[in-house]
Amino acid sequence: MMRFRLEKISKWLVVLSSVVAGIFAIQSLDLSPGTLIGFVHRVSDLHRQVRINALLRDSILLTADRVVERPSLGAYGTDTGYKRVTIYFRISCQRSLPFPVVPKCFTLVDSLGHGYQPLAASALFVEKGEEFWLQEGEELKSSLFFEIPKDARAYRLRFNQPR
């Protein structure tokens, strides 16, 4: 009798935990009405999720391969209160973009909801220049550097038409 109850309770706990996990997974997508593509990617270096939003009517496919966070040191190796976040990514252009890609196209949103533009020293802009065009079928693999407060974490990388 006791064994039957334990089996029944354990089955219900499995079902309940599956439902709770599903609810959290759906909430984590955070798909607003304006979002056309929302991808959730696990990043190997930090063992946590970074979201990718490309809001250009299926023109861009953006994939984060890896995120690395390091302390940002100022002069004489002193702590600045910020950290350097490097996002290694792939971008695939499904349709030619009607605007040039510039640093303002990318925004890293931290866990507090603040947005940051990539540094001009980012590998993407060193390789391609600070303004370049993406044509249909073109694919790039590169990285972007950001500086964010050391207490925040990288949460979402966005790609939008610059304003």
RANORFEN-V41180 format. One record per residue. RES is the residue in one small letter. SS is DSSP state (H for helix, E for strand, L for the rest). PSI is psi in whole degrees, 0 to 359 (999 if undefined). Layout:
RES,SS,PSI + RES,SS,PSI
This chain:
m,L,314 + m,H,321 + r,H,319 + f,H,316 + r,H,317 + l,H,319 + e,H,319 + k,H,317 + i,H,318 + s,H,323 + k,H,317 + w,H,324 + l,H,321 + v,H,315 + v,H,315 + l,H,316 + s,H,326 + s,H,319 + v,H,315 + v,H,317 + a,H,319 + g,H,319 + i,H,314 + f,H,323 + a,H,317 + i,H,318 + q,H,325 + s,H,342 + l,H,328 + d,L,50 + l,L,105 + s,L,165 + p,L,329 + g,L,349 + t,L,123 + l,L,328 + i,E,126 + g,E,120 + f,E,141 + v,E,124 + h,E,136 + r,E,135 + v,E,131 + s,L,324 + d,L,328 + l,L,351 + h,L,46 + r,E,176 + q,E,142 + v,E,133 + r,E,150 + i,E,127 + n,E,122 + a,E,119 + l,L,46 + l,L,46 + r,L,52 + d,L,22 + s,L,329 + i,E,137 + l,E,115 + l,E,126 + t,E,123 + a,E,123 + d,E,324 + r,E,147 + v,E,130 + v,E,130 + e,E,133 + r,E,151 + p,E,142 + s,E,118 + l,E,137 + g,L,203 + a,H,142 + y,H,21 + g,H,23 + t,L,150 + d,E,131 + t,E,353 + g,E,359 + y,E,165 + k,E,154 + r,E,126 + v,E,123 + t,E,124 + i,E,117 + y,E,127 + f,E,168 + r,E,140 + i,E,134 + s,E,127 + c,E,113 + q,L,327 + r,L,143 + s,L,137 + l,L,141 + p,L,13 + f,L,156 + p,L,152 + v,E,124 + v,E,167 + p,H,328 + k,H,348 + c,H,332 + f,E,137 + t,E,128 + l,E,120 + v,E,129 + d,E,179 + s,L,347 + l,L,359 + g,L,5 + h,L,142 + g,E,146 + y,E,139 + q,L,153 + p,L,154 + l,L,149 + a,L,337 + a,L,7 + s,L,142 + a,H,321 + l,H,314 + f,H,337 + v,H,319 + e,H,315 + k,H,350 + g,L,167 + e,L,355 + e,E,124 + f,E,164 + w,L,146 + l,L,128 + q,L,159 + e,L,132 + g,L,352 + e,L,140 + e,E,140 + l,E,150 + k,E,120 + s,E,198 + s,E,157 + l,E,144 + f,E,137 + f,E,156 + e,E,125 + i,E,161 + p,E,143 + k,L,341 + d,L,348 + a,L,166 + r,L,152 + a,E,130 + y,E,316 + r,E,135 + l,E,125 + r,E,147 + f,E,121 + n,L,164 + q,L,132 + p,L,152 + r,L,999
